[in-house]
Amino acid sequence: MGKAQHDFTKGNILKQLIVFSGPLILANLLQTSYQFIDSLWVSNLLGDDALGSVAISSTIIFTLLSFVIGISNAQLTILSQQKGRDDEEGLRRYLNAFVVILTVLASLLGLFGFLFSEGLLRLLGTPSEMMHDATLYLQINFLGILFLFGYNFISTVLRALGDSKTPFKIVAVAVILNVFLDPFFIYVLNFGISGAAYATILSQGIAFLLGLIFVLRRNSAPFSIPFIPNRKEVGLILNLGIPSGLQTMMISAGSAAIMTVVTSFGPEVVSGFSAAQRLGSLIMLPAMALGTAVNSMAGQNIGIGNMKRVSKIAKTAVLYNFTIMVTIGLAVIALAKYGVSLFIHEEESILFGTRYLQVIALCYPFLGINFILNGIVRASGAMYQVLVLNIISFWILRYPLSALFSKMFGDIGISIGMGSSFIISSLVAYGYFRFGKWRGKALFNT
């Protein structure tokens, strides 16, 4: 195995959390920069309506792909526990099973998404002036969905095994390629909005192939030539993967539902919200990285039954999250207008995006609590419980509150509703973490 992998069953928790989550934050930053770079080029070269088209299309892409991504997330639970158990053969067999299952599912979803792109955009209430560009961007991305799957799959496997540095390098290759390919396809070749989509999938495809070659040569993970997995492996993956996939789908569908509230206010608010969401995705990177980190760290310890250390991991991560996210929130309040102005130029859109961020900025630490505590619970294999927590978060709290407050206060009610849901859902997540029965979950025979 690679030297970059960590044993989280012993050692200083805070130090491990910082060292392991650091590359995760940087990798997530680079990952997010795909959309960031696309948005900058699209908005500055093609206009604000084109930026809105990319934002709406991206919502659909990740809604449909979310089921596959959710099953892929089950890797963190299964593989990290196998790593903690030091079961080399188990790692090899489950890696093979994930490769077979996820390749089939990603292919089917890619075909479905390509064929029904325009209909899906109409369901979201896409403004007519954005429909053509949004459809084109969406279809091209679905053509390259296997690249997106493979690129993320390799990174997830390595993180489950305790290696966060190699995924960072893989993401860095993709982003560097994208920086140069975006203006080349959009401006030099004059492909317009389709150029941004081509640049992204080509960058991801090259990074995936280079990452796979690197992993195989370094023997970083026990991959083998694909073979038909047995019933036990498929059963466990689906038992964890289906609810995990539904979790991600519920999150993405909830985001899509919120987008219907946004689109009801017209193109200016759509553009402002899109810019704010781009910045919001950057703001949440540390908390998201901590959620991934504790999933791997807790998984290894749950694999050997060390629940006392799991509790210490959770406490350390929550405190670390608050320290980082409150600091970032204060900076956002001061700099929101400058950040939003990087993406859009119409005064009304800038005003909405700025107000949205300033209202919601100090609510992000509470969303971070959700990532961390749900990551711990997910590491035990309690996927159905996390599914219920996400349904509560998005469909009982976030979407209804955003819709309600937007009717009461106008477009600013969107941010009031979302911020309120972050706080309430963090309390719900803590309640289950503290009193739920997830600690008794057992995935493998001792």
Stockholm file with secondary structure:
# STOCKHOLM 1.0

chainA/1-446         MGKAQHDFTKGNILKQLIVFSGPLILANLLQTSYQFIDSLWVSNLLGDDALGSVAISSTIIFTLLSFVIGISNAQLTILSQQKGRDDEEGLRRYLNAFVVILTVLASLLGLFGFLFSEGLLRLLGTPSEMMHDATLYLQINFLGILFLFGYNFISTVLRALGDSKTPFKIVAVAVILNVFLDPFFIYVLNFGISGAAYATILSQGIAFLLGLIFVLRRNSAPFSIPFIPNRKEVGLILNLGIPSGLQTMMISAGSAAIMTVVTSFGPEVVSGFSAAQRLGSLIMLPAMALGTAVNSMAGQNIGIGNMKRVSKIAKTAVLYNFTIMVTIGLAVIALAKYGVSLFIHEEESILFGTRYLQVIALCYPFLGINFILNGIVRASGAMYQVLVLNIISFWILRYPLSALFSKMFGDIGISIGMGSSFIISSLVAYGYFRFGKWRGKALFNT
#=GR chainA/1-446 SS CCTTCCCTTSSCHHHHHHHHHHHHHHHHHHHHHHHHHHHHHHHHHHCHHHHHHHHHHHHHHHHHHHHHHHHHHHHHHHHHHHHHHTCHHHHHHHHHHHHHHHHHHHHHHHHHHHHTHHHHHHHTTCCHHHHHHHHHHHHHHHHTHHHHHHHHHHHHHHHHTTCCHHHHHHHHHHHHHHHHHHHIIIIISCCTHHHHHHHHHHHHHHHHHHHHHHHHHHTCSCCCSCCCCCHHHHHHHHHHHHHHHHHHHHHHHHHHHHHHHHHTTCHHHHHHHHHHHHHHHHHTHHHHHHHHHHHHHHHHHHHTTCHHHHHHHHHHHHHHHHHHHHHHHHHHHHHHHHHHHTTCCCHHHHHHHHHHHHHHGGGHHHHHHHHHHHHHHHHTTCHHHHHHHHHIIIIIIIHHHHHHHHHHHGGGHHHHHHHHHHHHHHHHHHHHHHHSSGGGCCCSCC
#=GC SS_cons         CCTTCCCTTSSCHHHHHHHHHHHHHHHHHHHHHHHHHHHHHHHHHHCHHHHHHHHHHHHHHHHHHHHHHHHHHHHHHHHHHHHHHTCHHHHHHHHHHHHHHHHHHHHHHHHHHHHTHHHHHHHTTCCHHHHHHHHHHHHHHHHTHHHHHHHHHHHHHHHHTTCCHHHHHHHHHHHHHHHHHHHIIIIISCCTHHHHHHHHHHHHHHHHHHHHHHHHHHTCSCCCSCCCCCHHHHHHHHHHHHHHHHHHHHHHHHHHHHHHHHHTTCHHHHHHHHHHHHHHHHHTHHHHHHHHHHHHHHHHHHHTTCHHHHHHHHHHHHHHHHHHHHHHHHHHHHHHHHHHHTTCCCHHHHHHHHHHHHHHGGGHHHHHHHHHHHHHHHHTTCHHHHHHHHHIIIIIIIHHHHHHHHHHHGGGHHHHHHHHHHHHHHHHHHHHHHHSSGGGCCCSCC
//
